[in-house]
């Protein structure tokens, strides 16, 4: 040995870690598409009937008021607040329009 109390220097080659893409699977999930803006929804999804929307797109078609916790109505496939839904619907002759909320 050359010098007592010292260790020989050892070198070795090291490669940077490689990230492998996950293997493709047969059932890749598709993002739900927003019915209002047409973009894919990542995160919170609002579902009304068979339509999906971003929370920010869950608004009245006429006045853009957010319908969260306000109630919403479908008239001819469009979402409306109560005021604008009433304006778009007419009850049959001799009947009044009444809004009924189911009990919890």
Gaussian input, Z-matrix of N, CA and C with variables (Angstrom, degrees):
# hf/3-21g

backbone

0 1
 N
 C     1     B1
 C     2     B2     1     A1
 N     3     B3     2     A2     1     D1
 C     4     B4     3     A3     2     D2
 C     5     B5     4     A4     3     D3
 N     6     B6     5     A5     4     D4
 C     7     B7     6     A6     5     D5
 C     8     B8     7     A7     6     D6
 N     9     B9     8     A8     7     D7
 C    10    B10     9     A9     8     D8
 C    11    B11    10    A10     9     D9
 N    12    B12    11    A11    10    D10
 C    13    B13    12    A12    11    D11
 C    14    B14    13    A13    12    D12
 N    15    B15    14    A14    13    D13
 C    16    B16    15    A15    14    D14
 C    17    B17    16    A16    15    D15
 N    18    B18    17    A17    16    D16
 C    19    B19    18    A18    17    D17
 C    20    B20    19    A19    18    D18
 N    21    B21    20    A20    19    D19
 C    22    B22    21    A21    20    D20
 C    23    B23    22    A22    21    D21
 N    24    B24    23    A23    22    D22
 C    25    B25    24    A24    23    D23
 C    26    B26    25    A25    24    D24
 N    27    B27    26    A26    25    D25
 C    28    B28    27    A27    26    D26
 C    29    B29    28    A28    27    D27
 N    30    B30    29    A29    28    D28
 C    31    B31    30    A30    29    D29
 C    32    B32    31    A31    30    D30
 N    33    B33    32    A32    31    D31
 C    34    B34    33    A33    32    D32
 C    35    B35    34    A34    33    D33
 N    36    B36    35    A35    34    D34
 C    37    B37    36    A36    35    D35
 C    38    B38    37    A37    36    D36
 N    39    B39    38    A38    37    D37
 C    40    B40    39    A39    38    D38
 C    41    B41    40    A40    39    D39
 N    42    B42    41    A41    40    D40
 C    43    B43    42    A42    41    D41
 C    44    B44    43    A43    42    D42
 N    45    B45    44    A44    43    D43
 C    46    B46    45    A45    44    D44
 C    47    B47    46    A46    45    D45
 N    48    B48    47    A47    46    D46
 C    49    B49    48    A48    47    D47
 C    50    B50    49    A49    48    D48
 N    51    B51    50    A50    49    D49
 C    52    B52    51    A51    50    D50
 C    53    B53    52    A52    51    D51
 N    54    B54    53    A53    52    D52
 C    55    B55    54    A54    53    D53
 C    56    B56    55    A55    54    D54
 N    57    B57    56    A56    55    D55
 C    58    B58    57    A57    56    D56
 C    59    B59    58    A58    57    D57
 N    60    B60    59    A59    58    D58
 C    61    B61    60    A60    59    D59
 C    62    B62    61    A61    60    D60
 N    63    B63    62    A62    61    D61
 C    64    B64    63    A63    62    D62
 C    65    B65    64    A64    63    D63
 N    66    B66    65    A65    64    D64
 C    67    B67    66    A66    65    D65
 C    68    B68    67    A67    66    D66
 N    69    B69    68    A68    67    D67
 C    70    B70    69    A69    68    D68
 C    71    B71    70    A70    69    D69
 N    72    B72    71    A71    70    D70
 C    73    B73    72    A72    71    D71
 C    74    B74    73    A73    72    D72
 N    75    B75    74    A74    73    D73
 C    76    B76    75    A75    74    D74
 C    77    B77    76    A76    75    D75
 N    78    B78    77    A77    76    D76
 C    79    B79    78    A78    77    D77
 C    80    B80    79    A79    78    D78
 N    81    B81    80    A80    79    D79
 C    82    B82    81    A81    80    D80
 C    83    B83    82    A82    81    D81
 N    84    B84    83    A83    82    D82
 C    85    B85    84    A84    83    D83
 C    86    B86    85    A85    84    D84
 N    87    B87    86    A86    85    D85
 C    88    B88    87    A87    86    D86
 C    89    B89    88    A88    87    D87
 N    90    B90    89    A89    88    D88
 C    91    B91    90    A90    89    D89
 C    92    B92    91    A91    90    D90
 N    93    B93    92    A92    91    D91
 C    94    B94    93    A93    92    D92
 C    95    B95    94    A94    93    D93
 N    96    B96    95    A95    94    D94
 C    97    B97    96    A96    95    D95
 C    98    B98    97    A97    96    D96
 N    99    B99    98    A98    97    D97
 C   100   B100    99    A99    98    D98
 C   101   B101   100   A100    99    D99
 N   102   B102   101   A101   100   D100
 C   103   B103   102   A102   101   D101
 C   104   B104   103   A103   102   D102
 N   105   B105   104   A104   103   D103
 C   106   B106   105   A105   104   D104
 C   107   B107   106   A106   105   D105
 N   108   B108   107   A107   106   D106
 C   109   B109   108   A108   107   D107
 C   110   B110   109   A109   108   D108
 N   111   B111   110   A110   109   D109
 C   112   B112   111   A111   110   D110
 C   113   B113   112   A112   111   D111
 N   114   B114   113   A113   112   D112
 C   115   B115   114   A114   113   D113
 C   116   B116   115   A115   114   D114
 N   117   B117   116   A116   115   D115
 C   118   B118   117   A117   116   D116
 C   119   B119   118   A118   117   D117
 N   120   B120   119   A119   118   D118
 C   121   B121   120   A120   119   D119
 C   122   B122   121   A121   120   D120
 N   123   B123   122   A122   121   D121
 C   124   B124   123   A123   122   D122
 C   125   B125   124   A124   123   D123
 N   126   B126   125   A125   124   D124
 C   127   B127   126   A126   125   D125
 C   128   B128   127   A127   126   D126
 N   129   B129   128   A128   127   D127
 C   130   B130   129   A129   128   D128
 C   131   B131   130   A130   129   D129
 N   132   B132   131   A131   130   D130
 C   133   B133   132   A132   131   D131
 C   134   B134   133   A133   132   D132
 N   135   B135   134   A134   133   D133
 C   136   B136   135   A135   134   D134
 C   137   B137   136   A136   135   D135
 N   138   B138   137   A137   136   D136
 C   139   B139   138   A138   137   D137
 C   140   B140   139   A139   138   D138
 N   141   B141   140   A140   139   D139
 C   142   B142   141   A141   140   D140
 C   143   B143   142   A142   141   D141
 N   144   B144   143   A143   142   D142
 C   145   B145   144   A144   143   D143
 C   146   B146   145   A145   144   D144
 N   147   B147   146   A146   145   D145
 C   148   B148   147   A147   146   D146
 C   149   B149   148   A148   147   D147
 N   150   B150   149   A149   148   D148
 C   151   B151   150   A150   149   D149
 C   152   B152   151   A151   150   D150
 N   153   B153   152   A152   151   D151
 C   154   B154   153   A153   152   D152
 C   155   B155   154   A154   153   D153
 N   156   B156   155   A155   154   D154
 C   157   B157   156   A156   155   D155
 C   158   B158   157   A157   156   D156
 N   159   B159   158   A158   157   D157
 C   160   B160   159   A159   158   D158
 C   161   B161   160   A160   159   D159
 N   162   B162   161   A161   160   D160
 C   163   B163   162   A162   161   D161
 C   164   B164   163   A163   162   D162
 N   165   B165   164   A164   163   D163
 C   166   B166   165   A165   164   D164
 C   167   B167   166   A166   165   D165
 N   168   B168   167   A167   166   D166
 C   169   B169   168   A168   167   D167
 C   170   B170   169   A169   168   D168
 N   171   B171   170   A170   169   D169
 C   172   B172   171   A171   170   D170
 C   173   B173   172   A172   171   D171
 N   174   B174   173   A173   172   D172
 C   175   B175   174   A174   173   D173
 C   176   B176   175   A175   174   D174
 N   177   B177   176   A176   175   D175
 C   178   B178   177   A177   176   D176
 C   179   B179   178   A178   177   D177
 N   180   B180   179   A179   178   D178
 C   181   B181   180   A180   179   D179
 C   182   B182   181   A181   180   D180
 N   183   B183   182   A182   181   D181
 C   184   B184   183   A183   182   D182
 C   185   B185   184   A184   183   D183
 N   186   B186   185   A185   184   D184
 C   187   B187   186   A186   185   D185
 C   188   B188   187   A187   186   D186
 N   189   B189   188   A188   187   D187
 C   190   B190   189   A189   188   D188
 C   191   B191   190   A190   189   D189
 N   192   B192   191   A191   190   D190
 C   193   B193   192   A192   191   D191
 C   194   B194   193   A193   192   D192
 N   195   B195   194   A194   193   D193
 C   196   B196   195   A195   194   D194
 C   197   B197   196   A196   195   D195
 N   198   B198   197   A197   196   D196
 C   199   B199   198   A198   197   D197
 C   200   B200   199   A199   198   D198
 N   201   B201   200   A200   199   D199
 C   202   B202   201   A201   200   D200
 C   203   B203   202   A202   201   D201
 N   204   B204   203   A203   202   D202
 C   205   B205   204   A204   203   D203
 C   206   B206   205   A205   204   D204
 N   207   B207   206   A206   205   D205
 C   208   B208   207   A207   206   D206
 C   209   B209   208   A208   207   D207
 N   210   B210   209   A209   208   D208
 C   211   B211   210   A210   209   D209
 C   212   B212   211   A211   210   D210
 N   213   B213   212   A212   211   D211
 C   214   B214   213   A213   212   D212
 C   215   B215   214   A214   213   D213
 N   216   B216   215   A215   214   D214
 C   217   B217   216   A216   215   D215
 C   218   B218   217   A217   216   D216
 N   219   B219   218   A218   217   D217
 C   220   B220   219   A219   218   D218
 C   221   B221   220   A220   219   D219
 N   222   B222   221   A221   220   D220
 C   223   B223   222   A222   221   D221
 C   224   B224   223   A223   222   D222
 N   225   B225   224   A224   223   D223
 C   226   B226   225   A225   224   D224
 C   227   B227   226   A226   225   D225
 N   228   B228   227   A227   226   D226
 C   229   B229   228   A228   227   D227
 C   230   B230   229   A229   228   D228
 N   231   B231   230   A230   229   D229
 C   232   B232   231   A231   230   D230
 C   233   B233   232   A232   231   D231
 N   234   B234   233   A233   232   D232
 C   235   B235   234   A234   233   D233
 C   236   B236   235   A235   234   D234
 N   237   B237   236   A236   235   D235
 C   238   B238   237   A237   236   D236
 C   239   B239   238   A238   237   D237
 N   240   B240   239   A239   238   D238
 C   241   B241   240   A240   239   D239
 C   242   B242   241   A241   240   D240
 N   243   B243   242   A242   241   D241
 C   244   B244   243   A243   242   D242
 C   245   B245   244   A244   243   D243
 N   246   B246   245   A245   244   D244
 C   247   B247   246   A246   245   D245
 C   248   B248   247   A247   246   D246
 N   249   B249   248   A248   247   D247
 C   250   B250   249   A249   248   D248
 C   251   B251   250   A250   249   D249
 N   252   B252   251   A251   250   D250
 C   253   B253   252   A252   251   D251
 C   254   B254   253   A253   252   D252
 N   255   B255   254   A254   253   D253
 C   256   B256   255   A255   254   D254
 C   257   B257   256   A256   255   D255
 N   258   B258   257   A257   256   D256
 C   259   B259   258   A258   257   D257
 C   260   B260   259   A259   258   D258
 N   261   B261   260   A260   259   D259
 C   262   B262   261   A261   260   D260
 C   263   B263   262   A262   261   D261
 N   264   B264   263   A263   262   D262
 C   265   B265   264   A264   263   D263
 C   266   B266   265   A265   264   D264
 N   267   B267   266   A266   265   D265
 C   268   B268   267   A267   266   D266
 C   269   B269   268   A268   267   D267
 N   270   B270   269   A269   268   D268
 C   271   B271   270   A270   269   D269
 C   272   B272   271   A271   270   D270
 N   273   B273   272   A272   271   D271
 C   274   B274   273   A273   272   D272
 C   275   B275   274   A274   273   D273
 N   276   B276   275   A275   274   D274
 C   277   B277   276   A276   275   D275
 C   278   B278   277   A277   276   D276
 N   279   B279   278   A278   277   D277
 C   280   B280   279   A279   278   D278
 C   281   B281   280   A280   279   D279
 N   282   B282   281   A281   280   D280
 C   283   B283   282   A282   281   D281
 C   284   B284   283   A283   282   D282
 N   285   B285   284   A284   283   D283
 C   286   B286   285   A285   284   D284
 C   287   B287   286   A286   285   D285
 N   288   B288   287   A287   286   D286
 C   289   B289   288   A288   287   D287
 C   290   B290   289   A289   288   D288
 N   291   B291   290   A290   289   D289
 C   292   B292   291   A291   290   D290
 C   293   B293   292   A292   291   D291
 N   294   B294   293   A293   292   D292
 C   295   B295   294   A294   293   D293
 C   296   B296   295   A295   294   D294
 N   297   B297   296   A296   295   D295
 C   298   B298   297   A297   296   D296
 C   299   B299   298   A298   297   D297
 N   300   B300   299   A299   298   D298
 C   301   B301   300   A300   299   D299
 C   302   B302   301   A301   300   D300
 N   303   B303   302   A302   301   D301
 C   304   B304   303   A303   302   D302
 C   305   B305   304   A304   303   D303
 N   306   B306   305   A305   304   D304
 C   307   B307   306   A306   305   D305
 C   308   B308   307   A307   306   D306
 N   309   B309   308   A308   307   D307
 C   310   B310   309   A309   308   D308
 C   311   B311   310   A310   309   D309

   B1=1.4379
   B2=1.5164
   B3=1.2771
   B4=1.4615
   B5=1.5088
   B6=1.3280
   B7=1.4601
   B8=1.5154
   B9=1.3250
   B10=1.4633
   B11=1.5268
   B12=1.3511
   B13=1.4653
   B14=1.5161
   B15=1.2939
   B16=1.4677
   B17=1.5169
   B18=1.3246
   B19=1.4657
   B20=1.5121
   B21=1.2952
   B22=1.4661
   B23=1.5254
   B24=1.3014
   B25=1.4512
   B26=1.5251
   B27=1.3295
   B28=1.4610
   B29=1.5224
   B30=1.2876
   B31=1.4650
   B32=1.5156
   B33=1.2991
   B34=1.4523
   B35=1.5198
   B36=1.2927
   B37=1.4533
   B38=1.5286
   B39=1.3251
   B40=1.4614
   B41=1.5261
   B42=1.3444
   B43=1.4706
   B44=1.5228
   B45=1.2983
   B46=1.4687
   B47=1.5258
   B48=1.3299
   B49=1.4660
   B50=1.5265
   B51=1.3072
   B52=1.4665
   B53=1.5260
   B54=1.3080
   B55=1.4638
   B56=1.5187
   B57=1.3046
   B58=1.4525
   B59=1.5149
   B60=1.3071
   B61=1.4634
   B62=1.5276
   B63=1.3317
   B64=1.4610
   B65=1.5188
   B66=1.3071
   B67=1.4607
   B68=1.5202
   B69=1.3289
   B70=1.4644
   B71=1.5217
   B72=1.3205
   B73=1.4539
   B74=1.5224
   B75=1.2832
   B76=1.4643
   B77=1.5128
   B78=1.3343
   B79=1.4550
   B80=1.5300
   B81=1.3145
   B82=1.4566
   B83=1.5169
   B84=1.3183
   B85=1.4513
   B86=1.5176
   B87=1.3227
   B88=1.4561
   B89=1.5188
   B90=1.3331
   B91=1.4546
   B92=1.5195
   B93=1.3384
   B94=1.4620
   B95=1.5290
   B96=1.3088
   B97=1.4639
   B98=1.5223
   B99=1.3174
   B100=1.4608
   B101=1.5236
   B102=1.3289
   B103=1.4532
   B104=1.5289
   B105=1.3270
   B106=1.4653
   B107=1.5291
   B108=1.3476
   B109=1.4738
   B110=1.5234
   B111=1.3421
   B112=1.4599
   B113=1.5211
   B114=1.3246
   B115=1.4626
   B116=1.5209
   B117=1.3442
   B118=1.4558
   B119=1.5225
   B120=1.3260
   B121=1.4630
   B122=1.5266
   B123=1.3275
   B124=1.4581
   B125=1.5190
   B126=1.3205
   B127=1.4636
   B128=1.5144
   B129=1.3274
   B130=1.4583
   B131=1.5207
   B132=1.3235
   B133=1.4639
   B134=1.5204
   B135=1.3325
   B136=1.4606
   B137=1.5199
   B138=1.3462
   B139=1.4639
   B140=1.5163
   B141=1.3098
   B142=1.4562
   B143=1.5240
   B144=1.3221
   B145=1.4634
   B146=1.5131
   B147=1.3204
   B148=1.4644
   B149=1.5223
   B150=1.3269
   B151=1.4634
   B152=1.5267
   B153=1.3300
   B154=1.4625
   B155=1.5226
   B156=1.3347
   B157=1.4638
   B158=1.5198
   B159=1.3286
   B160=1.4611
   B161=1.5286
   B162=1.3309
   B163=1.4634
   B164=1.5337
   B165=1.3179
   B166=1.4610
   B167=1.5235
   B168=1.3146
   B169=1.4728
   B170=1.5360
   B171=1.3362
   B172=1.4646
   B173=1.5262
   B174=1.3343
   B175=1.4656
   B176=1.5187
   B177=1.3334
   B178=1.4608
   B179=1.5294
   B180=1.3169
   B181=1.4645
   B182=1.5277
   B183=1.3278
   B184=1.4676
   B185=1.5219
   B186=1.3354
   B187=1.4685
   B188=1.5274
   B189=1.3246
   B190=1.4682
   B191=1.5246
   B192=1.3309
   B193=1.4631
   B194=1.5263
   B195=1.3406
   B196=1.4558
   B197=1.5225
   B198=1.3156
   B199=1.4576
   B200=1.5296
   B201=1.3239
   B202=1.4638
   B203=1.5283
   B204=1.3141
   B205=1.4562
   B206=1.5280
   B207=1.3322
   B208=1.4546
   B209=1.5204
   B210=1.3017
   B211=1.4537
   B212=1.5185
   B213=1.3066
   B214=1.4564
   B215=1.5143
   B216=1.3136
   B217=1.4518
   B218=1.5123
   B219=1.3311
   B220=1.4518
   B221=1.5199
   B222=1.3094
   B223=1.4558
   B224=1.5177
   B225=1.3186
   B226=1.4692
   B227=1.5313
   B228=1.3379
   B229=1.4583
   B230=1.5136
   B231=1.3282
   B232=1.4616
   B233=1.5183
   B234=1.3409
   B235=1.4617
   B236=1.5233
   B237=1.3365
   B238=1.4601
   B239=1.5172
   B240=1.3368
   B241=1.4550
   B242=1.5309
   B243=1.3177
   B244=1.4699
   B245=1.5276
   B246=1.3126
   B247=1.4687
   B248=1.5201
   B249=1.3338
   B250=1.4634
   B251=1.5251
   B252=1.3239
   B253=1.4677
   B254=1.5314
   B255=1.3275
   B256=1.4704
   B257=1.5233
   B258=1.3264
   B259=1.4624
   B260=1.5355
   B261=1.3238
   B262=1.4565
   B263=1.5272
   B264=1.3187
   B265=1.4582
   B266=1.5201
   B267=1.3094
   B268=1.4644
   B269=1.5173
   B270=1.3217
   B271=1.4626
   B272=1.5273
   B273=1.3394
   B274=1.4608
   B275=1.5326
   B276=1.3063
   B277=1.4693
   B278=1.5286
   B279=1.3388
   B280=1.4552
   B281=1.5145
   B282=1.3410
   B283=1.4651
   B284=1.5233
   B285=1.3131
   B286=1.4583
   B287=1.5193
   B288=1.3238
   B289=1.4564
   B290=1.5230
   B291=1.3321
   B292=1.4599
   B293=1.5162
   B294=1.3174
   B295=1.4536
   B296=1.5217
   B297=1.3197
   B298=1.4621
   B299=1.5197
   B300=1.3096
   B301=1.4578
   B302=1.5262
   B303=1.3347
   B304=1.4584
   B305=1.5293
   B306=1.3328
   B307=1.4718
   B308=1.5222
   B309=1.3184
   B310=1.4665
   B311=1.4987
   A1=109.25
   A2=112.30
   A3=119.02
   A4=111.73
   A5=115.48
   A6=118.81
   A7=108.42
   A8=118.02
   A9=119.26
   A10=111.60
   A11=117.42
   A12=123.27
   A13=114.64
   A14=118.61
   A15=119.81
   A16=108.16
   A17=113.97
   A18=118.21
   A19=109.58
   A20=116.36
   A21=117.94
   A22=110.15
   A23=117.22
   A24=122.25
   A25=108.78
   A26=114.21
   A27=119.42
   A28=107.63
   A29=116.81
   A30=120.85
   A31=108.98
   A32=114.67
   A33=118.01
   A34=108.92
   A35=115.61
   A36=121.10
   A37=109.15
   A38=116.29
   A39=121.86
   A40=108.15
   A41=115.79
   A42=119.82
   A43=110.26
   A44=116.29
   A45=120.97
   A46=109.03
   A47=117.18
   A48=118.50
   A49=111.23
   A50=114.64
   A51=120.48
   A52=107.61
   A53=116.32
   A54=118.86
   A55=107.76
   A56=114.49
   A57=119.76
   A58=109.05
   A59=117.75
   A60=118.20
   A61=108.47
   A62=116.81
   A63=118.19
   A64=110.58
   A65=116.98
   A66=118.47
   A67=110.51
   A68=117.65
   A69=119.32
   A70=110.06
   A71=114.55
   A72=119.51
   A73=109.05
   A74=115.91
   A75=120.80
   A76=113.76
   A77=118.17
   A78=119.00
   A79=110.42
   A80=115.76
   A81=120.41
   A82=107.68
   A83=116.07
   A84=118.84
   A85=109.64
   A86=114.86
   A87=120.21
   A88=107.71
   A89=115.89
   A90=120.10
   A91=109.36
   A92=116.91
   A93=117.02
   A94=108.89
   A95=116.06
   A96=120.92
   A97=109.87
   A98=116.77
   A99=122.22
   A100=109.13
   A101=115.85
   A102=122.44
   A103=111.96
   A104=117.64
   A105=120.38
   A106=112.80
   A107=116.76
   A108=119.22
   A109=113.55
   A110=117.61
   A111=120.41
   A112=115.12
   A113=118.46
   A114=121.61
   A115=110.81
   A116=115.64
   A117=120.90
   A118=110.00
   A119=116.34
   A120=120.87
   A121=108.88
   A122=116.34
   A123=122.83
   A124=106.27
   A125=117.41
   A126=119.75
   A127=110.95
   A128=115.76
   A129=121.52
   A130=111.05
   A131=114.79
   A132=122.00
   A133=108.36
   A134=116.18
   A135=120.96
   A136=106.31
   A137=115.84
   A138=120.01
   A139=108.44
   A140=116.43
   A141=122.79
   A142=106.50
   A143=115.00
   A144=122.32
   A145=107.97
   A146=118.15
   A147=120.30
   A148=111.81
   A149=117.42
   A150=121.77
   A151=110.05
   A152=115.10
   A153=121.97
   A154=108.79
   A155=116.47
   A156=121.21
   A157=110.54
   A158=114.84
   A159=120.48
   A160=106.87
   A161=118.93
   A162=119.14
   A163=112.37
   A164=117.96
   A165=121.21
   A166=113.86
   A167=117.37
   A168=122.05
   A169=111.66
   A170=116.76
   A171=121.37
   A172=108.00
   A173=115.39
   A174=121.99
   A175=110.63
   A176=115.37
   A177=122.68
   A178=109.04
   A179=116.36
   A180=121.59
   A181=111.20
   A182=117.52
   A183=120.53
   A184=114.23
   A185=117.19
   A186=119.13
   A187=114.17
   A188=118.62
   A189=123.22
   A190=114.27
   A191=118.54
   A192=120.30
   A193=107.89
   A194=116.61
   A195=119.61
   A196=108.80
   A197=116.61
   A198=122.31
   A199=113.30
   A200=116.75
   A201=120.25
   A202=109.12
   A203=115.89
   A204=124.86
   A205=112.78
   A206=118.02
   A207=121.44
   A208=110.79
   A209=117.21
   A210=120.77
   A211=109.04
   A212=115.78
   A213=119.93
   A214=108.56
   A215=114.67
   A216=121.78
   A217=108.96
   A218=115.90
   A219=120.91
   A220=108.28
   A221=116.50
   A222=121.84
   A223=106.00
   A224=115.94
   A225=122.21
   A226=111.70
   A227=115.67
   A228=121.02
   A229=115.62
   A230=118.69
   A231=122.07
   A232=109.92
   A233=116.53
   A234=122.07
   A235=110.53
   A236=115.08
   A237=120.46
   A238=110.27
   A239=115.63
   A240=121.11
   A241=106.61
   A242=116.52
   A243=119.46
   A244=111.88
   A245=117.57
   A246=121.39
   A247=111.49
   A248=116.63
   A249=119.63
   A250=112.55
   A251=117.32
   A252=119.48
   A253=109.32
   A254=116.45
   A255=120.01
   A256=111.05
   A257=116.39
   A258=119.98
   A259=111.46
   A260=117.53
   A261=121.75
   A262=113.91
   A263=116.99
   A264=119.15
   A265=110.06
   A266=114.71
   A267=119.85
   A268=107.48
   A269=116.65
   A270=118.45
   A271=110.35
   A272=116.86
   A273=119.24
   A274=110.51
   A275=115.94
   A276=121.99
   A277=110.33
   A278=116.77
   A279=121.38
   A280=114.58
   A281=118.83
   A282=122.35
   A283=109.79
   A284=115.44
   A285=121.32
   A286=109.36
   A287=116.69
   A288=122.44
   A289=108.72
   A290=116.76
   A291=122.10
   A292=107.90
   A293=117.30
   A294=121.86
   A295=107.95
   A296=116.84
   A297=121.54
   A298=108.59
   A299=116.54
   A300=122.00
   A301=108.49
   A302=117.63
   A303=118.74
   A304=110.93
   A305=115.80
   A306=118.65
   A307=108.56
   A308=115.14
   A309=120.59
   A310=111.96
   D1=153.47
   D2=-175.77
   D3=-79.22
   D4=-60.62
   D5=-176.58
   D6=-126.17
   D7=127.15
   D8=-179.10
   D9=-68.41
   D10=139.34
   D11=177.24
   D12=86.75
   D13=0.91
   D14=177.35
   D15=-113.45
   D16=150.14
   D17=178.86
   D18=-99.95
   D19=150.87
   D20=177.36
   D21=-69.82
   D22=146.48
   D23=179.31
   D24=-78.71
   D25=130.24
   D26=179.30
   D27=-118.50
   D28=133.71
   D29=176.44
   D30=-117.08
   D31=147.99
   D32=174.49
   D33=-145.52
   D34=156.97
   D35=-177.89
   D36=-90.84
   D37=132.42
   D38=179.81
   D39=-125.91
   D40=135.91
   D41=177.03
   D42=-99.93
   D43=149.21
   D44=176.30
   D45=-65.28
   D46=145.86
   D47=179.38
   D48=-63.50
   D49=144.40
   D50=-179.67
   D51=-110.88
   D52=136.21
   D53=175.16
   D54=-98.91
   D55=127.89
   D56=-179.98
   D57=-94.68
   D58=136.37
   D59=174.88
   D60=-67.04
   D61=146.68
   D62=179.14
   D63=-62.60
   D64=145.80
   D65=-179.70
   D66=-64.46
   D67=143.00
   D68=-179.71
   D69=-63.27
   D70=139.75
   D71=178.17
   D72=-113.69
   D73=160.35
   D74=-177.14
   D75=-70.85
   D76=-29.19
   D77=-177.69
   D78=-116.63
   D79=73.59
   D80=174.19
   D81=-72.55
   D82=132.42
   D83=-179.12
   D84=-77.68
   D85=136.49
   D86=175.04
   D87=-95.28
   D88=147.09
   D89=176.75
   D90=-73.06
   D91=139.99
   D92=173.36
   D93=-67.35
   D94=145.26
   D95=-178.90
   D96=-97.68
   D97=136.54
   D98=179.36
   D99=-71.68
   D100=128.40
   D101=-179.73
   D102=-66.92
   D103=-27.01
   D104=-177.66
   D105=-87.78
   D106=-54.33
   D107=-174.22
   D108=-97.16
   D109=-15.99
   D110=176.91
   D111=83.88
   D112=2.00
   D113=179.51
   D114=-91.74
   D115=157.75
   D116=176.30
   D117=-67.54
   D118=147.13
   D119=-177.48
   D120=-106.07
   D121=120.86
   D122=174.60
   D123=-112.80
   D124=129.98
   D125=179.89
   D126=98.03
   D127=-136.72
   D128=-175.88
   D129=-68.78
   D130=132.11
   D131=-179.95
   D132=-121.62
   D133=134.49
   D134=173.00
   D135=-102.44
   D136=126.91
   D137=179.31
   D138=-116.34
   D139=123.12
   D140=175.71
   D141=-127.11
   D142=116.98
   D143=-170.30
   D144=55.36
   D145=-122.50
   D146=-178.96
   D147=-104.45
   D148=16.87
   D149=-177.92
   D150=-108.63
   D151=144.17
   D152=178.48
   D153=-113.75
   D154=143.21
   D155=177.23
   D156=-144.76
   D157=154.29
   D158=168.05
   D159=-66.52
   D160=151.99
   D161=175.89
   D162=-55.56
   D163=-35.93
   D164=179.11
   D165=-75.27
   D166=-16.03
   D167=179.17
   D168=-97.47
   D169=-0.65
   D170=-179.43
   D171=-84.30
   D172=73.34
   D173=-173.22
   D174=-132.03
   D175=162.15
   D176=176.61
   D177=-64.97
   D178=138.30
   D179=179.97
   D180=-62.23
   D181=-33.38
   D182=-177.08
   D183=-87.10
   D184=-51.48
   D185=-170.42
   D186=-107.54
   D187=-2.13
   D188=179.28
   D189=61.82
   D190=18.58
   D191=174.93
   D192=-72.64
   D193=138.12
   D194=179.73
   D195=-69.09
   D196=132.29
   D197=-174.19
   D198=-91.26
   D199=2.45
   D200=179.55
   D201=-61.41
   D202=125.23
   D203=179.18
   D204=57.71
   D205=22.14
   D206=176.33
   D207=-113.15
   D208=-17.65
   D209=-173.20
   D210=92.02
   D211=148.82
   D212=179.94
   D213=-143.92
   D214=159.19
   D215=-177.40
   D216=-136.11
   D217=140.01
   D218=174.30
   D219=-97.39
   D220=125.85
   D221=173.29
   D222=-129.46
   D223=115.93
   D224=-177.98
   D225=51.56
   D226=42.85
   D227=174.97
   D228=80.76
   D229=0.36
   D230=179.74
   D231=-109.17
   D232=150.29
   D233=178.42
   D234=-89.35
   D235=136.46
   D236=178.88
   D237=-139.91
   D238=155.74
   D239=169.26
   D240=-75.54
   D241=170.93
   D242=-176.64
   D243=-60.26
   D244=-42.95
   D245=-178.72
   D246=-57.96
   D247=-49.09
   D248=-176.51
   D249=-77.78
   D250=-26.71
   D251=174.29
   D252=-66.27
   D253=-42.82
   D254=177.92
   D255=-61.61
   D256=-38.28
   D257=-179.03
   D258=-67.23
   D259=-24.85
   D260=-177.11
   D261=-93.06
   D262=-14.80
   D263=-177.53
   D264=-114.57
   D265=146.27
   D266=176.29
   D267=-127.05
   D268=128.73
   D269=177.84
   D270=-70.11
   D271=158.57
   D272=177.04
   D273=-58.73
   D274=155.17
   D275=-179.05
   D276=-51.13
   D277=129.42
   D278=178.07
   D279=87.78
   D280=0.53
   D281=179.65
   D282=-117.93
   D283=151.54
   D284=176.00
   D285=-104.18
   D286=149.38
   D287=176.35
   D288=-83.32
   D289=122.21
   D290=179.62
   D291=-125.66
   D292=133.56
   D293=176.87
   D294=-92.74
   D295=127.02
   D296=178.57
   D297=-117.95
   D298=131.00
   D299=177.93
   D300=-107.03
   D301=129.03
   D302=178.88
   D303=-65.89
   D304=145.08
   D305=179.40
   D306=-76.11
   D307=147.33
   D308=-175.49
   D309=-76.58

